[in-house]
Amino acid sequence: MDNTPSKNTFKTIQIIYMALLSGVLIFTILGYTLLGNPTFSLDADITFLVAIPVVALAGYMLGNLVFSSLVNKTVTNSTLTSKLTRYQSAILVRVACLEAPAFLAIAATFITNNAVFLLISLLMLVLMYMQFPSKEKFKNAFTLDMQEKSALDKL
């Protein structure tokens, strides 16, 4: 049995990530356009003004914590395929932790008719984009031997 990952393995991770990123972007745009004439005011309900940024910060921190935990639990002598599978799981958990506050901010925008919450959604989008999976980020997350680096470069 060959444990060499297919050429599409890393592309699949990136496509899934891009789909999740696009979903948040589309809903952020829809949130703004469907409201018609939303306000940009900090005079909104204090509950939302406090809760949305706190949830966004918690989501960012939790996502990074879980990502690191999943990556660090990988056995050193794991195959490249198992490391890629673990990376995919870690990436999906991290993006979900960023996605949830973004959608909560969009919902708060609809509830309050205040587009200031879309700024949190845009911030989550930027953070998601900055953490877009790449081969270099994968190499930095895992300890790879020369053979694994070579196989990864061929993907």
N, C-alpha and C positions, 0 to 999 in steps of 0.2 A: 504494500500500500504506500503510495507516494504522498508525503506530507507537504509538498510544495503547493502553495496557494495558486489559484488560477489568476490569469492576468486581469480578470474583472473584479477580483476581491476588493481591492482598494477603491476602485471606481464605484463599486456598489455602496461602500461606506459614504463616499462623497455625494452620490446621488440621493441617498436617503437623507443626509444632512441638508442638502440643498432643498429638498422637498419640504422639510420641516421649516427651514428658514423662509422659504417662499410663502408658506401658509401664514406665518405671522405677518409677513410684509403685506400680503393681500388683505388680510383682515384689518390691519392698521389703516391701509388706504381706504377700504370699505367703511371702516369706522368713521373716518373723517368725512368722506363724501356722502354717506347716508344721513348724517346729522343735519345736513343743509347749512345751517348757520350756527355752528357751535361757538361757545364762548371760550376765551382763554383767560381764566380767572383763578386766582389763589383764594378767592372767597368761597370756595366750594365747601361741602361738608367736611369738617375736620377729620372725621373718621377715615374718609377716603384719602385725604391729604397725608395722613400719617401712615395708614395701613399699606397703601400701594407701594411707596418707596421702601418700607420695612420688608414687605414680602419680596420685593425685587432684590434687595440686598441679601436677604436670607436665601433666596433661590440661587443667586450667584455663588454665595459662599458654600451652600450645601452641594451644588453641582460640582464645584472644584474639589470639595472634600470627598465626595463619593467617587469622583473620577480618580483621584489619587489613591484612594483605598482599593478600588478595583484593579488599578494598574499595579500597585505594590503587592497585591495578593498573587500575582502571576508567578508561577514557579520558574526559577532561573533557567532550568533545562527544558522549558516548554518549547514546542515547535513554533515555527513562524506562523503557521496556520492558527494555532491556538492563541498566540499573542494577538493576531489580527482579529480573531473572534472576541477576545477579551477587550481589545481596543474599541471595537464596534459597540459592544455593550456599554462600555464606559462613556463613549461619546454620546450615545443615545440617552443615557441617564443625565448627563450634563446638559444636553440641549433641552431635555424635558424640564429640567429645573430652571432654565432660562425662559422657556416657552410659557410655562404656567403663569408667571407674573405678567408676561406680556399680554396674554389673553385676559387676565384679571383686570389689567389697566384698560384694555379695550372695553370690557364690560362696564367698568366704572365710567368710562366716557359716555356710553349709552345711557346709563342710569342718571348721571348728573348733567348731561348735555354740555360737558366741559372738556374741551380738547386738550387741556393741560396734561391729562393722564396719558394721552398718546405719546407724550415726550418720554415717559417711562417705557412704553412699548418700543419706541425708536431706540432708546438706550439698550434695551434687551436685544434688539436686532443687531446693533453695532457689536455688542459683546458676543453674540452668536457668530457673527461674521468673523470677528477676530480669532475665534477658536475653531475656525473651519479646519477639518482634518486634512493633514498633508503628510507626505512621507517623512519630511523632516521632523514634524511634531511627533510622529510615531517613533522615529529613531531616538528622539530626546526622552520619550516617555518610558521606553523599554531598553534593557541592556541587550544589545544584539552582537553576535559574533560576526566575523568577516563574511562567513558563508551566508548568514541571514541578511546582512547588509547588501550583499551582491544579489541575492534572490529578490530582495525588496526593490532594488534599483531596476530590475528587469520587469517588474510589474507595471 
